[in-house]
Amino acid sequence: MTPQGMAHIREHFPSNKWANEESAKYQECFAALANCTDEEILEACKSLRASVARLHMKPEEIVGEVRRNRKRSAIVVVQKRDLLDEEEVLRDRKQMTNTLLLAPTQSIANSVAYLRRVGVLDAKPLSRDITQWSAFTVGMVYAAIEQEAAHGTRV
């Protein structure tokens, strides 16, 4: 932490006497917050200020909020990593497009007609070049063809 971190604390909690350089507790509190970056302190101050009505905060409370924010950030990173693998999404899109390029024209036309009938696709004409279709359109037509292949008919 730098003096800018203490400035963030003074800005969000002006009643903190320990955050002033003249205070006897300043060095002790500065040391308690030493492992926190200025950005983490700013985020902690913002979240604490939004959830607490008082204008003073102990250094331990700010450090606790920084730790909670770090845990939340780590969880979000893991969730995002587990949710989407961009390379896998791109591979799947390419595989669906290649499957549609090899599919019989009549099967694609029937799937598009079905998707329009049930309201998934609008009546706007599609390009004859499947590679120009949106990822949504490719995915929906692919799913309709797969559904027909699996069940012999569309549900």
C-alpha positions in Angstrom: 0.0 0.0 0.0 1.1 3.5 -0.7 0.0 6.8 0.8 -2.6 6.9 -2.1 -4.3 4.0 -0.3 -4.6 6.0 2.9 -6.0 8.9 0.8 -8.8 6.5 -0.4 -9.5 5.6 3.2 -9.7 9.3 4.3 -11.9 10.1 1.3 -14.4 7.4 2.0 -14.2 7.5 5.8 -13.3 11.0 6.9 -13.9 10.3 10.6 -10.9 7.9 10.7 -8.4 9.6 13.0 -5.9 6.8 12.5 -5.7 7.5 8.8 -4.0 10.9 9.3 -0.2 11.0 9.3 -0.1 12.9 12.5 -1.9 10.1 14.4 0.1 7.9 16.7 -1.7 4.8 15.3 -0.9 5.8 11.7 2.2 3.6 11.3 0.6 0.6 13.0 -2.5 0.8 10.7 -0.3 1.4 7.7 1.5 -1.8 8.5 -1.8 -3.7 9.0 -2.8 -2.6 5.5 0.7 -3.2 3.9 -0.3 -6.4 2.1 -3.2 -4.6 0.3 -2.8 -2.8 -3.0 -4.3 0.7 -3.5 -6.9 -0.7 -5.9 -8.0 -3.3 -3.3 -8.3 -0.7 -0.7 -10.3 1.5 -3.0 -12.7 -1.3 -3.8 -13.0 -2.3 -0.1 -13.7 1.3 0.8 -16.4 1.6 -1.9 -18.1 -1.6 -0.9 -17.9 -0.9 2.9 -19.1 2.7 2.4 -22.1 1.4 0.4 -23.1 -1.1 3.1 -22.2 0.8 6.3 -23.8 4.0 7.4 -21.0 5.2 9.7 -18.1 7.4 8.6 -15.3 5.6 10.4 -13.8 2.2 9.9 -11.1 0.1 11.7 -8.1 -1.0 9.6 -9.0 -4.6 10.5 -12.5 -4.1 8.9 -10.9 -2.8 5.7 -8.4 -5.7 5.6 -11.3 -8.1 6.1 -13.2 -6.5 3.2 -10.1 -6.8 1.0 -9.9 -10.5 1.9 -13.6 -11.0 1.1 -13.2 -9.2 -2.2 -10.1 -11.3 -3.1 -12.1 -14.5 -2.4 -15.0 -13.2 -4.5 -12.7 -12.4 -7.3 -11.1 -15.8 -7.2 -14.5 -17.5 -7.3 -15.6 -15.4 -10.2 -12.4 -16.3 -12.1 -12.9 -20.0 -11.5 -16.6 -19.8 -12.5 -15.8 -18.0 -15.7 -13.0 -20.5 -16.5 -15.4 -23.4 -15.8 -18.3 -21.8 -17.8 -16.7 -21.0 -21.1 -13.6 -22.2 -22.8 -13.4 -19.9 -25.8 -11.3 -22.3 -27.9 -13.9 -25.0 -27.3 -16.7 -22.7 -28.3 -14.9 -21.8 -31.5 -14.2 -25.5 -32.3 -17.9 -26.3 -31.7 -19.0 -23.4 -34.0 -16.6 -24.6 -36.7 -17.7 -28.2 -36.4 -21.4 -27.1 -36.7 -20.7 -25.0 -39.7 -18.8 -27.8 -41.4 -21.6 -30.2 -40.7 -24.1 -27.8 -42.3 -21.9 -27.4 -45.3 -22.0 -31.2 -45.8 -25.7 -31.5 -45.1 -28.2 -32.0 -47.9 -29.7 -28.7 -49.0 -33.2 -30.0 -48.5 -32.5 -30.9 -44.9 -31.2 -27.4 -44.2 -34.2 -25.8 -46.0 -36.6 -28.0 -43.9 -34.9 -27.1 -40.7 -34.9 -23.4 -41.5 -38.7 -23.6 -42.4 -39.4 -25.4 -39.1 -37.4 -22.8 -37.1 -39.3 -20.0 -38.8 -42.6 -21.7 -38.2 -41.9 -22.0 -34.4 -40.6 -18.5 -34.2 -37.0 -19.1 -33.6 -35.9 -17.5 -36.9 -37.5 -14.5 -38.5 -38.6 -14.4 -42.2 -35.5 -12.5 -43.3 -33.8 -14.4 -46.1 -30.6 -16.2 -45.2 -27.5 -16.1 -47.3 -26.8 -19.1 -49.4 -23.3 -19.1 -47.9 -23.6 -20.8 -44.5 -20.3 -19.3 -43.4 -22.0 -15.9 -43.4 -24.7 -16.9 -41.0 -24.6 -15.8 -37.4 -23.5 -18.2 -34.7 -27.0 -18.3 -33.4 -28.5 -19.3 -36.8 -25.9 -22.0 -37.4 -26.4 -23.4 -33.9 -30.2 -23.5 -34.2 -30.2 -25.0 -37.7 -27.6 -27.6 -36.6 -29.7 -28.4 -33.5 -32.8 -28.9 -35.7 -31.0 -31.2 -38.0 -29.6 -33.2 -35.1 -33.0 -33.4 -33.5 -34.5 -34.7 -36.7 -31.7 -37.2 -37.1 -32.1 -38.4 -33.5 -35.9 -38.7 -33.4 -36.8 -39.1 -37.1 -39.0 -36.1 -36.7 -39.1 -32.7 -35.0 -40.8 -32.5 -31.7 
